[in-house]
Structures are given as structure tokens and as C-alpha cells.
């Protein structure tokens, strides 16, 4: 297959197989640890931090749990909890039930916390959700809603790479072996005819696994020629002189692919469905708020990141990064299947049974109450 330069239109035409529904039987790990990182692929330490707890409403409804422990990242792709908690939109729905927020740095820690009962509900990327479900033989979690799509780009050194033809022999970073962006790059290279060993990253293109925190310095030093990374890392690299060669939206139908899901422990879902429903109402209302008030929502998310991480994002990074992320309620189940299938194609996964990973019953109830259409589970819902 030729490694020709590709425009927005031709990328989608050439990757038409992304448009076909994925098989119900999708992927699980070939080895422990693969696909364990979150969508933004952090392989940094798994330290967590308790965020300030919101005050429960004294006049709110009495639900079946006195509190709900919610996990998420101080990352733009987790804008729904960042904005919704700051604006009080979740607490409004939860009434007298207190939110106990917990901030995570990496997907494995959040899955471990969910399994241990340290959190009840979490915002997390597709790879750790797949991994957590598969490793527990379908007993640990359910995906109960969507949250974000997009926000991933291939950015490159324009002096070394001007078109997609120029990738051969270059070093392209991804956040972590087997993480969502790593799988996306390996799959994309395969569709272009490049040969790369998935485990080592060696081949026609060198895939270099690099922590997102380190990637900007690696780019500045010249040790990598580009990176397939999520926001805000992509926009940070652009401020250093990199150029966007490909937005991952261009290779997906309608430009949509899951980057953040909402998960819940099956135990909490069974015992407190009213609380889960309230959280989902808060999520749906927050996504509507973000669409109606993009500038205020962006400022809220950046303020929450500063509170959690100590530093706000510069406007040159924040503005393009926020603009590229779509906040939505649909979990885009077909794209979750496709992402897992791409990992099989890349040689990272074998096929497990992911039937039952979704339970969208309560989300559909919330959406229908607002006059919105139900969302699909791609055949992977609970019976």
C-alpha cells in the first residue's frame, strides 16, 4: 500500500473499514497491564488526591445513599465532571447525597479504586474500561454513559515531516504501550502499509512510548519527530513549533470516537440506582451547559485543573484543546468495539467476551425524560 499524502476526505475514504460495525466479540489483554492506561495514556505514578467535597443540599431529595464517591482526572477530556461539580449541577440532582470527589493520575489506579469500593462512579477512558471489565470476567463495572469524543492529534516537526509520506524512518511518540492512542497509531500505520512490531515499536516507523508529561521535552530535544497524543499535549507541542498533520477525527465516521466514558461499580449500581440516575442527570445537564456556555465551561474546567494540579493551562494551549473536544451523552459504543478490534489488528489483544459491558437503561431514562433519543449499546448491553 502506498504511503501517500492524505487529505481529510481521502483519509476517511481510505479508512472505510472504520465505518463497518465491529464484531460483538472484541478484545481483551494478551498480557497483564496492556490497555490499562486512561485515554490520555498516563503511565506516571498512580497517586490520587481527594478533591474538595461539595456541600449537600439540605433541601434536596433524600436518596438511598448518603454520599457518592466520584473519580475523574484533572484533564480537559474529563470536562464534564470538572465543570459539573464546579457549577453545582451534579449536587443539584443529588440533593442531600454528598459528592466525595477523588482525582486520579492514571487509569489503573481508578479501576483498582472502583474494584476496592473506594469510588462508586468514575470518568475514564475506553482502554481501562475494557481492561477492567475483561480482567474481572465481566463482574466489576458497567459503562453507563458517554462523556467526551475527539481531542487527539498527530502533531509533527514540520522540518522533518511535511506529509504522511514522510513518516517512514521517523520517531513518533504515544503515551503508553497499548493505551488508546498507541492502538490508534499502530492501526493507522497498518492501514497505510507500514510494518511495526507492536510490542517493541520498532519498524518502518519507530513508535516511542513516552509519558505525556515528558513528550514536550522529548520533542524539544529532537528525540522524537512527532506524537499521536491527546489534548492538551497536542496543543502544547504546537506552541513549541509542531504542526498538526492529522486530527484523529478524520479517520472516524462523522468525526466521533469515544475518549471518555462513565463507569460504575456493579455493586453500587444494583444497590443505589437512584443515585446513579441522579449522577447521570447531572452529566446530561452539564454537557448541555457546556454546549450553551462554552467560554464559561472552559474557564470552569481550567480553574478546576488549577485547583487539582496547581497550574492552569495557558490560553494558547487551552483554547485549541478545548475546541477540539466534543462533550456528549452517547457512549459511542460502536467506536469502543472498533478501538478494541484495532488492538487485535495491532497484535496487542486476543478476543474476549465483552457482552454486558454497557448498561444504558438509566441514561436512556434520563434522556427520554428530556425528550432526547435513546442511545445504542452496539449489542454489548446487559440482557
C-alpha positions in Angstrom: 0.0 0.0 0.0 1.4 3.4 -0.9 2.3 5.9 1.8 0.8 8.8 0.0 -0.1 12.2 1.4 -3.7 12.2 2.6 -6.3 14.9 2.9 -9.3 15.0 5.3 -11.5 13.5 2.6 -9.1 10.8 1.4 -8.2 9.7 4.9 -11.8 8.8 5.6 -12.2 7.1 2.2 -9.1 5.0 2.7 -10.0 4.0 6.2 -13.5 3.0 5.2 -13.3 -0.1 7.3 -13.6 2.1 10.4 -17.2 2.6 9.2 -18.2 -1.0 9.5 -19.8 -2.1 12.8 -17.3 -4.0 14.9 -18.0 -7.6 15.9 -19.6 -8.2 19.2 -16.7 -10.3 20.3 -13.9 -7.8 20.9 -10.6 -7.7 22.5 -9.1 -8.5 25.9 -5.5 -8.3 27.1 -2.8 -10.6 25.9 -0.7 -9.7 28.9 -1.4 -8.0 32.2 -1.1 -4.3 32.1 -1.8 -3.7 28.4 -4.7 -1.2 27.7 -4.6 -0.3 31.4 -3.9 3.4 30.9 -6.5 6.0 30.5 -7.3 7.6 27.1 -4.6 10.1 27.6 -2.3 7.3 28.4 -0.6 8.4 31.5 1.9 5.9 32.8 3.0 8.2 35.5 2.6 7.4 39.2 -0.9 6.3 40.3 -1.2 8.8 43.1 -4.6 10.1 43.8 -5.9 13.2 45.5 -9.2 14.0 47.2 -10.8 17.0 45.7 -12.8 19.4 47.8 -16.2 17.7 48.6 -19.3 19.6 47.6 -21.8 20.6 50.2 -25.0 18.6 50.0 -28.2 20.5 49.6 -30.2 20.5 52.8 -33.4 20.9 50.9 -32.7 18.2 48.3 -34.3 14.9 47.8 -33.3 12.0 50.1 -31.7 9.3 48.0 -30.7 5.8 49.0 -27.0 6.7 49.7 -25.8 9.5 52.0 -22.8 10.0 49.7 -21.4 9.0 46.3 -17.7 8.7 45.6 -16.8 10.0 42.1 -13.4 9.6 40.4 -12.1 11.6 37.5 -8.9 13.2 36.1 -7.8 16.8 36.2 -7.8 16.7 32.4 -9.8 18.5 29.7 -11.2 15.3 28.4 -12.9 15.0 31.8 -14.5 18.3 31.4 -18.0 17.0 32.3 -17.1 16.3 36.0 -14.7 19.3 36.2 -17.4 21.7 35.1 -20.5 19.9 36.5 -19.1 19.7 40.0 -17.8 23.3 40.0 -21.1 24.6 38.7 -23.1 22.5 41.3 -25.0 20.7 38.5 -24.4 17.3 40.0 -25.1 18.3 43.5 -28.4 19.9 42.4 -29.6 16.4 41.2 -28.1 14.5 44.2 -29.9 16.7 46.8 -28.9 15.5 50.3 -26.4 13.0 48.9 -22.9 14.3 49.3 -20.4 14.1 46.5 -17.0 12.8 47.5 -14.6 13.6 44.6 -11.3 11.7 44.0 -8.8 12.8 41.4 -6.6 10.2 39.6 -3.5 10.4 37.5 -3.8 7.0 35.8 -6.4 4.6 34.7 -5.2 1.5 36.6 -5.5 3.4 39.9 -9.1 4.4 39.2 -10.1 0.8 38.2 -8.4 -0.5 41.4 -10.3 2.1 43.4 -13.6 1.1 41.8 -12.9 -2.6 42.5 -12.0 -1.8 46.1 -15.1 0.3 46.7 -13.0 3.5 47.2 -15.0 5.1 44.4 -18.5 4.3 43.1 -18.6 6.1 39.8 -15.8 7.2 37.5 -15.0 9.1 34.3 -12.4 7.1 32.5 -11.0 6.3 29.0 -12.1 3.3 26.9 -8.9 1.2 27.3 -9.1 0.9 31.1 -12.8 0.3 31.0 -12.3 -2.6 28.6 -9.4 -3.9 30.6 -11.3 -3.6 33.9 -14.3 -5.4 32.6 -12.4 -8.2 30.8 -10.0 -8.9 33.7 -12.9 -9.3 36.1 -14.7 -11.6 33.7 -17.5 -9.1 33.4 -18.2 -8.7 37.2 -16.5 -5.4 38.1 -18.1 -2.5 36.2 -20.6 -1.3 33.7 -20.3 1.6 31.2 -23.4 3.7 31.9 -22.8 6.7 29.7 -20.6 8.7 27.4 -18.8 11.9 28.1 -16.3 13.1 25.5 -15.2 12.4 21.9 -12.2 13.7 20.0 -9.2 15.7 21.2 -6.5 13.5 19.7 -4.0 14.6 17.0 -0.9 13.6 15.2 1.5 16.5 15.5 4.9 16.6 13.9 8.1 18.5 13.3 7.4 20.4 10.1 11.0 20.5 9.2 11.2 16.7 9.1 7.6 15.6 8.2 5.6 17.6 5.7 3.1 14.9 4.6 2.1 11.4 5.6 4.6 10.1 3.1 7.4 11.3 5.3 6.6 9.1 8.4 8.9 6.3 7.3 12.0 6.2 9.4 10.7 8.8 11.9 10.1 8.5 15.6 6.5 9.1 16.7 5.6 9.1 20.4 2.5 7.7 22.0 1.6 7.9 25.7 2.0 4.3 26.6 2.2 0.8 25.2 -1.3 -0.4 24.5 -3.1 2.7 25.5 -5.8 4.2 23.3 -3.6 6.5 21.3 -0.9 3.8 20.9 -3.5 1.4 19.4 -4.9 4.2 17.2 -1.4 5.0 15.8 -0.5 1.3 15.3 -3.8 0.7 13.5 -3.4 3.8 11.3 0.1 2.9 10.3 -1.1 -0.6 9.4 -3.8 0.8 7.1 -1.0 2.8 5.4 1.1 -0.3 4.8 3.8 0.4 7.4 5.2 -2.6 9.3 5.7 -2.0 13.0 6.2 -4.5 15.8 3.5 -3.7 18.3 5.5 -4.7 21.4 8.8 -3.0 20.7 7.6 -0.2 18.5 10.3 -1.0 16.0 9.7 -1.0 12.3 9.1 1.3 9.3 8.1 3.9 11.8 9.5 3.9 15.3 6.7 4.1 17.9 8.2 5.6 21.0 6.2 5.2 24.2 6.6 8.5 26.2 4.7 9.9 29.2 2.7 12.9 28.1 4.5 15.0 30.8 7.8 14.2 29.1 6.7 14.4 25.5 7.2 18.2 25.1 10.8 18.0 26.3 11.4 15.0 24.1 10.1 17.0 21.1 12.3 20.0 22.0 15.4 17.8 22.3 14.7 16.2 18.9 14.5 12.6 20.3 11.0 12.3 18.7 9.8 13.7 15.4 6.2 13.9 16.3 3.5 12.4 18.6 0.0 10.9 18.4 -1.4 12.4 21.6 -4.5 13.7 23.3 -5.2 17.3 24.3 -3.7 19.3 25.9 -0.4 17.7 25.0 -1.1 18.1 21.2 -1.7 21.8 21.6 1.4 22.2 23.9 3.5 20.7 21.1 2.0 23.2 18.6 3.2 26.0 20.8 6.7 24.5 20.5 6.6 24.7 16.7 4.9 21.4 15.8 2.2 21.2 13.2 -1.0 19.2 13.1 -0.6 16.5 10.4 -3.7 14.6 11.2 -6.7 15.0 13.6 -7.9 11.6 14.6 -11.5 12.8 14.0 -10.7 12.5 10.3 -10.5 8.7 10.4 -13.8 8.1 12.2 -17.3 8.2 10.9 -18.9 11.6 11.5 -15.6 12.5 13.2 -16.7 10.9 16.5 -14.9 8.4 18.7 -15.0 7.7 22.4 -12.3 9.1 24.6 -14.1 9.3 28.0 -16.8 7.0 29.4 -18.7 7.0 32.6 -18.4 3.7 34.6 -20.0 2.5 37.8 -19.3 -0.5 40.1 -21.9 -3.1 39.5 -22.5 -3.4 43.3 -23.3 0.3 43.6 -25.5 0.3 40.5 -27.5 -2.6 42.0 -27.8 -1.1 45.5 -28.3 2.6 44.6 -29.8 3.0 41.1 -31.5 6.3 42.2 -28.1 7.8 43.0 -26.6 6.6 39.7 -29.6 8.1 37.8 -29.1 11.4 39.6 -25.4 11.5 38.6 -26.4 10.8 35.0 -28.9 13.6 35.1 -26.1 15.8 36.3 -23.9 14.6 33.5 -26.5 15.2 30.8 -27.3 18.7 32.2 -23.6 19.5 32.4 -23.0 18.6 28.8 -25.9 20.8 27.8 -24.4 23.6 29.9 -21.0 23.2 28.2 -22.6 23.5 24.8 -24.7 26.5 25.8 -21.9 28.3 27.7 -18.6 27.2 26.1 -16.4 30.0 27.4 -17.7 29.8 31.0 -17.4 26.0 30.9 -13.8 26.3 29.6 -12.9 28.7 32.4 -14.5 26.4 34.9 -12.5 23.4 33.7 -9.3 25.4 33.7 -10.0 26.6 37.3 -10.7 23.1 38.4 -7.4 21.9 36.8 -5.5 24.6 38.6 -7.1 23.6 41.9 -6.2 20.0 41.4 -2.8 20.3 39.6 -1.5 23.6 40.8 -1.2 25.2 37.4 -3.8 26.5 34.9 -3.4 26.0 31.2 -2.1 28.9 29.1 -4.7 30.2 26.7 -2.6 29.2 23.7 -2.9 25.6 24.8 -6.4 25.7 26.5 -8.3 27.4 23.6 -7.5 25.0 20.7 -7.5 21.9 23.0 -11.0 22.7 24.4 -12.4 23.5 20.9 -11.3 20.0 19.7 -13.2 18.1 22.4 -16.9 17.2 21.9 -18.9 16.6 25.1 -21.8 14.3 24.6 -24.0 11.8 26.3 -23.8 9.0 23.8 -21.0 6.4 24.7 -20.4 5.8 21.0 -20.4 2.0 21.7 -19.6 1.1 18.1 -16.3 3.0 18.3 -15.4 1.3 21.6 -15.7 -2.0 19.8 -13.7 -0.7 16.9 -10.9 0.6 19.2 -10.7 -2.9 20.8 -10.7 -4.5 17.3 -7.9 -2.2 16.2 -5.8 -3.5 19.2 -6.4 -7.1 17.9 -5.2 -6.0 14.4 -2.1 -4.4 16.0 -1.3 -7.7 17.7 -1.9 -6.4 21.2 -5.1 -8.3 22.1 -7.0 -11.5 21.9 -10.7 -11.7 21.8 -12.7 -11.9 25.0 -16.4 -11.6 25.6 -17.4 -8.0 26.3 -21.2 -8.7 26.2 -22.7 -6.8 29.1 -20.1 -4.1 29.4 -22.9 -1.5 28.8 -26.0 -0.8 30.9 -27.6 2.3 29.4 -31.0 1.8 30.9 -30.8 4.7 33.3 -29.1 7.0 30.8 -31.9 6.3 28.3 -34.5 7.0 31.1 -32.8 10.4 31.7 -32.6 11.3 28.0 -36.1 10.3 27.3 -37.4 12.4 30.2 -35.8 15.3 28.5 -37.3 14.5 25.1 -33.9 13.2 23.7 -33.4 9.9 21.8 -32.1 6.8 23.5 -28.5 5.8 22.7 -27.2 2.4 21.3 -25.1 -0.2 23.1 -23.9 -1.9 19.9 -25.1 -5.2 21.1 -22.9 -5.2 24.2 -25.6 -4.3 26.7 -26.9 -6.2 29.6 -29.7 -8.7 28.9 
